[in-house]
Amino acid sequence: MRVLIIGGGIAGTAAALALHQAGFEPTVYEAHPDNGEDLGAFLTLASNGMRALGQIGAAARGR
Ligand SMILES: Cc1cc2nc3c(=O)[nH]c(=O)nc-3n(C[C@H](O)[C@H](O)[C@H](O)COP(=O)(O)OP(=O)(O)OC[C@H]3O[C@@H](n4cnc5c(N)ncnc54)[C@H](O)[C@@H]3O)c2cc1C
């Protein structure tokens, strides 16, 4: 089943990963034209948020 997700922030991206792992075909539509690396300072995630990301394989440190 195809799923459209509007917004590629942490919520939309995490939803897409989880839905993909559950066998769905998510497509994320993001209005911002690039990665937004220059926006904001940081995103704080509590331990429950990190556990949720761990369940979808997204808790490892990036570059
Ligand atoms: C000024 C500011 C400072 C903050 N500072 C902190 C902080 O220091 N620490 C912290 O933990 N949190 C902070 N936050 C909160 C944090 O940014 C949010 O809790 C978090 O980003 C929410 O994630 P989200 O995926 O729900 O939404 P967002 O990150 O807002 O993602 C939503 C995405 O949807 C896209 N979008 C919206 N409408 C459309 C559309 N019609 N079509 C396509 N794409 C669309 C947007 O471009 C955006 O990329 C801050 C927020 C703000 C505004």
The ligand as a MOL file (V3000), in Angstrom:
LIG
                    3D

  0  0  0     0  0            999 V3000
M  V30 BEGIN CTAB
M  V30 COUNTS 53 58 0 0 0
M  V30 BEGIN ATOM
M  V30 1 C 12.9210 28.3980 16.3770 0
M  V30 2 C 12.8060 26.9770 16.8620 0
M  V30 3 C 13.7860 26.4920 17.7120 0
M  V30 4 C 13.7100 25.1740 18.1830 0
M  V30 5 N 14.7000 24.7340 19.0030 0
M  V30 6 C 14.6840 23.4730 19.4470 0
M  V30 7 C 15.7520 22.9700 20.2350 0
M  V30 8 O 16.6900 23.6800 20.5730 0
M  V30 9 N 15.7020 21.6870 20.6460 0
M  V30 10 C 14.6610 20.8620 20.2930 0
M  V30 11 O 14.6760 19.6930 20.6480 0
M  V30 12 N 13.6440 21.2970 19.5310 0
M  V30 13 C 13.6240 22.5810 19.0990 0
M  V30 14 N 12.6040 23.0330 18.3310 0
M  V30 15 C 11.4840 22.1360 18.0580 0
M  V30 16 C 11.8210 21.1380 16.9480 0
M  V30 17 O 12.2880 21.8610 15.8160 0
M  V30 18 C 10.5160 20.3950 16.6260 0
M  V30 19 O 9.9970 19.7890 17.7880 0
M  V30 20 C 10.7330 19.3200 15.5880 0
M  V30 21 O 11.4850 19.7770 14.4940 0
M  V30 22 C 9.3820 18.8410 15.1190 0
M  V30 23 O 9.6010 17.8850 14.1190 0
M  V30 24 P 8.4870 17.6190 13.0660 0
M  V30 25 O 9.0130 16.5760 12.1170 0
M  V30 26 O 7.1960 17.3360 13.7410 0
M  V30 27 O 8.2490 19.0070 12.3240 0
M  V30 28 P 9.2770 19.8560 11.4430 0
M  V30 29 O 10.6960 19.6280 11.8040 0
M  V30 30 O 8.7310 21.2460 11.4940 0
M  V30 31 O 9.0630 19.2480 9.9970 0
M  V30 32 C 7.9260 19.5240 9.2170 0
M  V30 33 C 8.3940 19.5670 7.7600 0
M  V30 34 O 7.2340 19.6490 6.9330 0
M  V30 35 C 7.5430 20.4930 5.8480 0
M  V30 36 N 6.2750 20.9500 5.3180 0
M  V30 37 C 5.3580 21.7280 5.9520 0
M  V30 38 N 4.2880 21.9070 5.1750 0
M  V30 39 C 4.5360 21.2240 4.0280 0
M  V30 40 C 3.7860 21.0250 2.8220 0
M  V30 41 N 2.5590 21.5570 2.6360 0
M  V30 42 N 4.3350 20.2590 1.8450 0
M  V30 43 C 5.5660 19.6980 2.0280 0
M  V30 44 N 6.3280 19.8560 3.1390 0
M  V30 45 C 5.8000 20.6020 4.1220 0
M  V30 46 C 8.4160 21.5800 6.4290 0
M  V30 47 O 9.2260 22.1890 5.4530 0
M  V30 48 C 9.2490 20.7820 7.4340 0
M  V30 49 O 10.4740 20.3440 6.9010 0
M  V30 50 C 12.6330 24.3380 17.8210 0
M  V30 51 C 11.6500 24.8380 16.9630 0
M  V30 52 C 11.7310 26.1370 16.4810 0
M  V30 53 C 10.6580 26.6580 15.5330 0
M  V30 END ATOM
M  V30 BEGIN BOND
M  V30 1 1 1 2
M  V30 2 1 2 3
M  V30 3 2 2 52
M  V30 4 2 3 4
M  V30 5 1 4 5
M  V30 6 1 4 50
M  V30 7 2 5 6
M  V30 8 1 6 7
M  V30 9 1 6 13
M  V30 10 2 7 8
M  V30 11 1 7 9
M  V30 12 1 9 10
M  V30 13 2 10 11
M  V30 14 1 10 12
M  V30 15 2 12 13
M  V30 16 1 13 14
M  V30 17 1 14 15
M  V30 18 1 14 50
M  V30 19 1 15 16
M  V30 20 1 16 17
M  V30 21 1 16 18
M  V30 22 1 18 19
M  V30 23 1 18 20
M  V30 24 1 20 21
M  V30 25 1 20 22
M  V30 26 1 22 23
M  V30 27 1 23 24
M  V30 28 2 24 25
M  V30 29 1 24 26
M  V30 30 1 24 27
M  V30 31 1 27 28
M  V30 32 2 28 29
M  V30 33 1 28 30
M  V30 34 1 28 31
M  V30 35 1 31 32
M  V30 36 1 32 33
M  V30 37 1 33 34
M  V30 38 1 33 48
M  V30 39 1 34 35
M  V30 40 1 35 36
M  V30 41 1 35 46
M  V30 42 1 36 37
M  V30 43 1 36 45
M  V30 44 2 37 38
M  V30 45 1 38 39
M  V30 46 1 39 40
M  V30 47 2 39 45
M  V30 48 1 40 41
M  V30 49 2 40 42
M  V30 50 1 42 43
M  V30 51 2 43 44
M  V30 52 1 44 45
M  V30 53 1 46 47
M  V30 54 1 46 48
M  V30 55 1 48 49
M  V30 56 2 50 51
M  V30 57 1 51 52
M  V30 58 1 52 53
M  V30 END BOND
M  V30 END CTAB
M  END
